[in-house]
Amino acid sequence: MKWERIGKRGWLLAVVLALLVTACSSESSSSNGEVEAKDLVVGLTGDPVSLDPHNATDTISSLINYQILDTLVAFNDKMEIVPRLAESWTTSDDGKTWTFKLRQGVTFQDGTPFTAEAVKTNFERLADKSKKLSRRVLVGQFIESIATNGDSEVVFHLNTPQGPFLNNLAVTASGILSPKQIKEDEQGIAKHPIGTGPFTFKEWTPGNQLVLEANPQYWGGKPGVKSVTFKPVPENAARVIMLETGEADVIEKVPASEIERLKSNEEVQIVSRPTNRVLYVGINTTVAPFDQVKVRQALNYAIDRETLVNKLYEGRVKMATAAVAAQTFGYSDVGAYPYEPEKAKQLLKEAGVKEGTKFRLILAANVIQDRPAAEFVQNGLQKLGLVVELKILELGSYLETLKDPKTYDLFVRGASAATGDADSVLSDGLLSTSATNYSHYSNPEADKLIKAGAAQVKPQDRQKTYAEALNIIKDDAPWISLHEDVGYVGVRKNVEGVEVQPTYIWDLRKVVKK
């Protein structure tokens, strides 16, 4: 045997060298005896669209920004509001004035002090209509004025009461940027934002990777990993292989077909979390024949949701019973449309829709988990004698297509209550004046209720108002609500502290890689 030819002395030397190599390759220590933090690699389904928190609408951008930026308040893992850059807050009886006491001794990653003036600069930017920021609709449009009281207190004066105001401040769209960057390099925010968060931006090579480094001066304590590298890996199989081989420490959107197999892998754990995202097919109400409510209702009756949930997704998702998910404040069980294909055919006949009528259904390529549902809906509608062309578009192209209602008939999208409040879904996707109401749904009574629910302060009043709105929306059928998502995140066993929220956002502040 080969080891015999080496001889005893050589064999012992080989063993010693092997031990030394093992020791060097294990957890390295700093000169003061502390274990040196490691690099974390994350596999995502795609690239962020923009790192400007006030202008980004996609989940990947928000997930990355969450690690760079802080907000005044935040959600804990139970979606309860907790302090972050604001230590405490009060509101007036009419709900129009909010006063925040700010955390002291915090600095931005460029060395700029965090003060009340910095908060004022950020939200005046968000409120500035001329900047045309996509996230203005969340908070900015309701700001009348902002006042400061020294460095430690900021006061928001709203033009109308806002029931979900605190929730809206807790999402990345309300992230606090360096006022110096806003004033001196506003165009650069989209590529390299500067915040007060646990990680600082290092580099971004689109299509390859985006790297963040630990912020050693983070007020909440130095992160447990040295860096986080986000890699866009749209192929399900490729992300899974990366997780299994250790090339990635964390991956998003583990495909349902791989969950059980991965659970048997001793090096991997699957973290599952019910989400407040409803998958739906939006119906473009501006084009015939979808301007007829009978046609929209027919499409709803044509989908066998029970089979979709229990067979296609193997019971790993939950049937949607409203336009918002059950975990969202303001949810009301208004019921799903039953599967009645004959009724669907009758309604189409009454509306004058003939067999062979062609429709265009679009889907974003990055939402891999939604493709089976899109194909299921395509098949269900074709059983009615319709011809449905499914177009799968890259995210940027998909979003551009949605801006022109003449280019699509149906679209697949997720209604995510990022704020944990029904307002963020209804005002975003179903209010007639919303720029992201891609169904172009318009009902004055629904508008009235959506606005009332947002302006009411008492939770019980808001709950009642949203229940009325959800019933009207169900009857008008601008959406085919399908299912509530469950998020599956793959994590290597040597990684701890990945906090997965129902909004698909991860908090990496407490992550440790052993």
C-alpha positions in Angstrom: 0.0 0.0 0.0 1.1 3.6 -0.7 1.3 4.6 3.0 3.7 1.7 3.7 6.2 3.0 1.2 6.3 6.4 3.0 7.7 4.8 6.2 6.7 5.4 9.7 8.5 8.7 10.1 7.0 10.0 6.8 3.6 8.8 7.8 3.8 10.6 11.1 4.9 13.8 9.4 2.0 13.5 7.0 -0.5 13.1 9.9 1.0 16.2 11.6 0.7 18.2 8.4 -2.9 17.1 7.9 -3.7 18.2 11.4 -2.1 21.5 10.8 -4.1 22.0 7.6 -7.3 21.0 9.3 -6.6 23.5 12.1 -5.9 26.3 9.7 -9.0 25.6 7.6 -11.3 25.5 10.6 -12.5 28.6 12.4 -9.7 31.1 12.4 -9.1 33.4 15.4 -8.1 37.0 15.6 -5.1 38.1 17.7 -7.3 38.8 20.7 -8.6 35.2 20.7 -12.0 36.0 19.2 -13.4 33.7 16.4 -13.2 35.6 13.1 -16.5 36.2 11.4 -17.1 34.3 8.1 -18.5 35.3 4.7 -22.2 34.4 4.0 -23.3 33.5 0.5 -27.0 33.8 -0.4 -28.6 32.4 -3.6 -31.5 34.6 -4.9 -33.8 34.1 -7.8 -32.6 37.3 -9.5 -31.0 40.7 -9.3 -32.4 43.7 -7.5 -34.0 46.2 -9.8 -33.0 49.3 -7.8 -31.4 49.9 -4.4 -33.1 53.3 -4.0 -35.6 52.3 -1.2 -37.9 55.2 -2.0 -38.3 54.0 -5.6 -37.9 50.2 -5.5 -41.0 47.9 -5.7 -39.5 44.4 -6.0 -38.9 42.1 -3.1 -35.2 41.3 -3.8 -34.3 45.0 -3.8 -36.2 45.4 -0.5 -34.5 42.3 1.0 -31.0 43.6 0.2 -31.9 47.2 1.3 -33.1 45.8 4.6 -29.6 44.9 5.5 -28.1 48.3 4.5 -30.8 50.7 5.9 -32.7 51.2 9.1 -36.2 52.5 9.5 -37.7 54.5 12.4 -39.7 51.4 13.5 -39.5 47.8 12.5 -41.4 44.5 12.6 -40.3 41.7 14.9 -40.7 38.1 13.8 -44.4 38.2 14.9 -45.0 41.3 12.7 -45.3 43.5 15.8 -44.0 47.1 15.7 -40.8 47.6 17.7 -38.4 50.6 18.0 -35.4 50.9 15.7 -34.0 54.4 14.9 -36.9 55.8 16.9 -36.9 54.9 20.6 -40.5 55.9 21.3 -43.4 57.8 19.7 -46.8 59.4 20.4 -49.7 60.4 18.3 -52.4 63.1 18.6 -56.1 62.1 19.2 -57.0 62.9 15.6 -54.2 60.7 14.3 -52.7 63.5 12.2 -49.6 64.4 14.3 -46.9 61.9 15.1 -43.9 62.7 17.3 -40.8 60.4 17.4 -37.9 60.4 19.9 -34.8 59.4 18.1 -31.9 57.1 19.0 -28.8 59.1 19.8 -25.2 58.3 18.9 -26.0 56.8 15.5 -24.0 57.6 12.4 -24.5 56.8 8.8 -22.0 54.7 7.0 -20.4 57.8 5.4 -19.8 59.3 8.9 -22.8 61.7 8.8 -24.6 61.9 12.1 -28.1 60.6 12.3 -30.4 63.4 13.5 -33.9 64.7 13.2 -32.8 66.8 10.3 -31.7 63.6 8.5 -35.2 62.1 9.0 -36.8 65.3 7.7 -34.6 65.3 4.6 -35.6 61.7 3.8 -39.3 62.1 4.1 -39.4 65.5 2.4 -37.8 63.6 -0.5 -40.5 61.0 -0.4 -43.2 63.6 -0.2 -41.8 65.6 -3.2 -44.3 64.9 -6.0 -41.9 66.2 -8.6 -39.4 63.4 -8.0 -42.0 60.8 -9.1 -40.8 58.2 -6.6 -42.8 55.0 -6.8 -43.0 54.6 -3.0 -44.4 58.1 -2.4 -47.9 56.5 -2.3 -47.0 54.7 0.9 -46.2 57.6 3.2 -45.1 60.7 1.2 -48.5 61.6 -0.2 -49.9 62.0 3.3 -47.2 64.3 4.7 -48.3 67.9 5.2 -45.1 69.0 6.8 -42.2 67.8 9.0 -40.7 69.7 12.0 -37.7 69.0 14.1 -37.1 69.8 17.8 -33.3 69.7 18.2 -31.4 66.6 17.0 -33.5 64.1 18.9 -37.1 64.7 18.0 -39.0 64.8 14.7 -42.7 65.6 14.2 -44.8 64.5 11.2 -47.9 66.6 10.4 -50.2 64.5 8.1 -52.9 66.0 5.8 -55.2 63.2 6.8 -55.3 60.5 9.6 -53.5 57.3 8.6 -54.4 54.1 10.4 -51.5 52.2 8.9 -48.9 55.0 9.4 -46.6 53.1 11.8 -46.7 50.0 9.6 -45.8 52.0 6.6 -42.8 53.4 8.4 -41.6 49.9 9.2 -40.9 48.8 5.6 -37.8 49.3 3.6 -39.6 51.9 1.4 -39.3 54.2 4.5 -35.6 53.4 4.9 -33.4 56.3 6.1 -30.7 57.3 3.7 -27.7 59.5 4.4 -28.8 63.1 3.9 -25.4 63.9 2.5 -26.0 61.3 -0.3 -29.5 62.7 -1.0 -28.1 66.2 -1.4 -24.8 65.4 -3.2 -25.3 62.1 -5.1 -29.1 61.4 -5.4 -28.6 59.5 -8.7 -26.1 57.2 -7.1 -28.6 55.9 -4.5 -30.0 53.3 -6.9 -26.6 51.6 -7.2 -25.0 52.1 -3.8 -27.3 53.4 -1.0 -25.8 54.7 2.3 -27.7 54.0 5.5 -27.2 53.3 9.2 -27.7 49.5 8.9 -25.6 46.5 9.9 -24.1 46.1 6.4 -22.5 48.5 4.0 -22.6 48.4 0.3 -19.3 47.2 -1.3 -19.9 46.2 -5.0 -22.5 45.1 -7.5 -21.9 43.3 -10.7 -25.4 42.7 -12.2 -25.9 39.1 -13.2 -23.0 38.0 -11.1 -23.1 39.2 -7.5 -23.8 42.0 -5.0 -21.6 42.2 -1.9 -22.2 43.8 1.4 -19.7 44.1 4.2 -20.3 44.2 8.0 -20.6 47.6 9.5 -18.3 47.5 12.5 -19.8 50.8 13.8 -23.4 49.5 13.7 -25.3 50.9 16.7 -27.0 47.5 17.2 -23.8 45.6 17.5 -21.3 44.3 14.9 -22.9 41.6 12.7 -21.9 38.0 13.2 -20.7 37.5 9.6 -17.9 39.4 7.8 -19.8 39.9 4.5 -22.9 38.8 2.6 -22.7 38.0 -1.1 -26.0 37.8 -2.9 -25.9 35.8 -6.1 -28.7 35.8 -8.7 -29.4 32.1 -9.6 -32.8 31.9 -11.3 -32.7 28.2 -12.0 -34.2 26.2 -9.1 -31.9 23.2 -9.6 -28.8 25.3 -9.6 -29.8 27.0 -6.3 -30.5 23.7 -4.7 -27.1 22.3 -5.8 -25.4 25.3 -4.4 -27.1 24.8 -1.0 -26.2 21.1 -1.0 -22.6 21.6 -1.9 -22.1 24.5 0.5 -21.4 26.9 -2.3 -24.4 28.9 -0.9 -25.3 29.1 2.8 -28.8 30.3 2.3 -31.2 30.1 -0.7 -34.6 31.5 -1.3 -37.7 29.8 -2.8 -36.8 26.2 -2.3 -39.0 24.4 -5.0 -41.7 22.2 -3.5 -40.5 19.2 -5.4 -37.2 19.3 -3.4 -38.4 20.0 0.1 -38.8 16.4 1.3 -35.5 15.3 -0.1 -33.6 18.2 1.3 -35.2 17.6 4.8 -33.3 14.3 4.9 -30.0 16.0 4.3 -28.2 16.4 7.6 -26.3 19.5 6.4 -29.4 21.4 5.4 -32.5 22.8 7.1 -35.7 24.1 5.5 -37.2 27.1 7.2 -40.9 27.5 6.2 -43.1 30.5 6.9 -46.7 31.3 5.9 -46.6 34.6 4.1 -49.0 37.5 3.6 -48.7 37.2 -0.2 -51.8 36.2 -2.3 -51.0 34.9 -5.8 -53.5 36.2 -8.2 -54.2 36.6 -11.9 -55.1 40.2 -12.6 -57.7 40.9 -15.3 -57.2 44.0 -17.5 -60.6 45.6 -17.1 -60.0 48.3 -19.8 -60.1 45.9 -22.8 -63.1 43.9 -24.1 -64.5 41.5 -23.1 -63.0 42.0 -19.6 -64.8 45.2 -19.2 -67.9 43.0 -18.5 -68.2 41.7 -14.9 -69.8 38.5 -16.2 -66.6 37.6 -18.1 -64.4 38.3 -15.1 -66.6 36.2 -12.9 -66.6 33.4 -15.5 -62.8 33.3 -15.4 -63.0 33.0 -11.6 -65.5 30.1 -11.8 -63.2 28.3 -14.3 -60.4 27.7 -11.9 -60.3 24.5 -9.7 -58.5 26.1 -6.7 -58.8 23.0 -4.6 -56.9 20.9 -7.1 -54.3 23.7 -7.5 -53.7 23.9 -3.8 -53.9 20.2 -2.9 -52.5 18.5 -6.0 -50.3 21.0 -7.9 -48.8 22.5 -4.8 -49.2 19.3 -2.7 -51.0 21.2 0.1 -48.0 23.4 0.8 -50.1 26.6 0.1 -53.5 27.7 1.4 -56.5 28.6 -0.8 -57.0 32.4 -0.9 -60.4 33.5 0.3 -59.9 37.2 -0.2 -57.7 39.7 -2.1 -55.5 39.9 1.1 -54.0 37.0 3.0 -55.3 35.8 6.4 -52.3 37.0 8.3 -52.9 40.6 7.2 -54.7 43.1 9.3 -58.0 43.9 7.6 -58.5 40.4 6.2 -62.0 39.1 6.0 -63.0 35.7 4.7 -65.3 36.6 1.8 -64.9 33.2 0.3 -63.3 31.8 -2.9 -65.2 31.3 -6.1 -66.2 27.7 -6.4 -65.2 25.6 -9.4 -68.2 25.6 -11.7 -67.0 25.4 -15.3 -70.5 25.0 -16.7 -71.5 28.3 -15.0 -68.4 29.9 -16.4 -69.3 28.8 -19.9 -72.9 30.1 -19.5 -71.6 33.5 -18.3 -69.2 33.7 -21.3 -72.1 32.9 -23.7 -74.3 35.5 -22.1 -71.4 38.0 -22.6 -71.0 37.1 -26.2 -67.5 35.6 -25.8 -67.0 33.0 -28.5 -64.8 29.9 -28.5 -61.4 30.5 -29.9 -61.1 34.0 -28.4 -57.4 34.7 -27.8 -56.0 36.2 -24.6 -52.5 37.2 -23.5 -51.3 36.1 -20.0 -48.0 37.5 -18.8 -45.7 36.2 -16.0 -42.4 37.5 -14.6 -39.6 35.0 -15.0 -38.1 35.6 -11.6 -41.2 34.3 -9.7 -40.4 30.7 -10.5 -42.8 29.3 -7.9 -45.7 31.0 -9.7 -45.2 29.4 -13.1 -47.1 26.1 -12.2 -50.1 28.2 -11.2 -49.9 30.3 -14.3 -49.9 27.2 -16.5 -52.7 25.7 -14.4 -54.9 28.9 -15.0 -53.9 28.8 -18.7 -55.1 25.2 -18.9 -58.3 25.9 -16.9 -59.3 28.8 -19.3 -58.5 26.8 -22.4 -60.9 24.1 -21.2 -63.6 26.8 -21.7 -62.6 26.9 -25.4 -60.5 30.0 -25.0 -57.0 30.4 -26.4 -54.5 31.7 -23.8 -51.0 32.6 -24.8 -48.6 32.5 -21.8 -45.7 34.9 -22.1 -42.8 34.6 -19.6 -40.9 37.9 -19.4 -37.8 39.0 -17.6 -38.7 41.2 -14.7 -37.7 44.5 -16.2 -39.7 43.7 -19.4 -42.6 42.4 -17.4 -42.8 45.7 -15.4 -42.5 47.7 -18.6 -45.3 45.7 -20.2 -47.6 46.3 -17.3 -47.3 50.1 -17.9 -49.1 49.7 -21.2 -52.6 48.1 -20.8 -52.8 47.6 -24.6 -50.1 44.9 -24.4 -51.7 42.3 -22.1 -55.1 40.9 -21.1 -54.2 38.9 -18.0 -51.1 39.0 -15.7 -49.8 36.9 -12.8 -48.7 38.9 -9.7 -48.4 38.5 -6.0 -50.4 40.9 -3.7 -47.9 41.2 -0.8 -48.9 43.1 2.3 -45.4 44.2 3.0 -46.7 46.5 5.8 -48.8 43.7 7.4 -51.9 45.9 6.7 -54.6 45.5 4.0 -54.1 49.1 3.0 -50.8 48.2 1.3 -52.6 45.7 -1.0 -55.8 47.6 -1.6 -54.3 51.0 -2.1 -51.5 49.7 -4.2 -53.4 47.2 -6.4 -57.1 48.1 -6.4 -57.5 51.8 -5.8 -58.5 53.4 -9.1 -55.9 56.2 -8.8 -53.0 53.9 -8.1 -50.2 53.7 -10.7 -49.8 50.0 -9.8 -53.4 49.1 -10.3 -52.6 47.1 -13.4 -56.1 45.7 -13.6 -57.3 49.3 -14.0 -60.1 48.4 -11.7 -62.4 51.3 -10.9 -65.4 51.3 -8.6 -66.3 54.5 -6.7 -67.7 52.6 -3.7 -64.6 50.4 -3.4 -62.4 53.6 -3.7 -64.5 55.2 -0.9 -64.1 52.2 1.4 -60.3 51.7 0.7 -59.7 55.4 1.5 -61.9 55.3 4.6 -60.1 52.2 5.9 -56.8 53.9 5.6 -58.0 57.1 7.3 -59.7 55.5 10.2 -57.7 55.2 13.4 -59.7 52.6 15.5 -58.8 49.0 14.4 -62.4 47.8 14.8 -63.7 50.5 12.4 -61.0 49.7 9.9 -61.7 46.0 10.1 -65.4 46.5 9.3 -64.6 48.9 6.4 -62.2 46.5 4.8 -64.7 43.6 5.0 -67.1 45.7 3.0 -64.5 46.6 0.5 -63.3 43.0 0.0 -66.9 41.8 -0.6 -67.4 44.4 -3.4 -64.0 43.5 -4.9 -64.9 39.8 -4.9 -68.2 40.5 -6.8 -66.5 42.8 -9.3 -63.8 40.1 -9.9 -60.8 42.2 -11.2 -58.6 39.5 -9.8 -58.6 35.7 -9.8 -57.2 35.2 -6.3 -55.5 31.8 -6.1 -53.6 30.9 -3.0 -51.7 32.3 -0.1 -48.0 31.5 -0.3 -45.7 29.7 2.1 -42.1 30.7 1.9 -39.4 28.0 2.0 -35.8 29.1 2.7 -32.9 26.6 2.5 -30.2 27.2 5.2 -27.0 25.3 5.9 -27.0 23.7 9.4 -23.9 25.8 10.3 -25.8 29.0 9.8 -28.0 30.4 12.6 -30.1 33.5 13.1 -31.8 34.0 9.7 -35.1 35.6 10.6 -37.7 35.0 7.9 -40.6 37.4 8.0 -44.1 36.8 6.4 -43.2 39.5 3.9 -40.3 37.4 2.3 -37.9 39.8 3.9 -35.0 38.3 5.9 -33.3 40.0 8.8 -29.6 39.1 8.8 -28.7 41.2 11.8 -28.2 38.2 14.1 -26.8 35.7 11.6 -23.8 33.6 12.6 -21.9 31.2 10.4 -20.1 28.5 12.3 
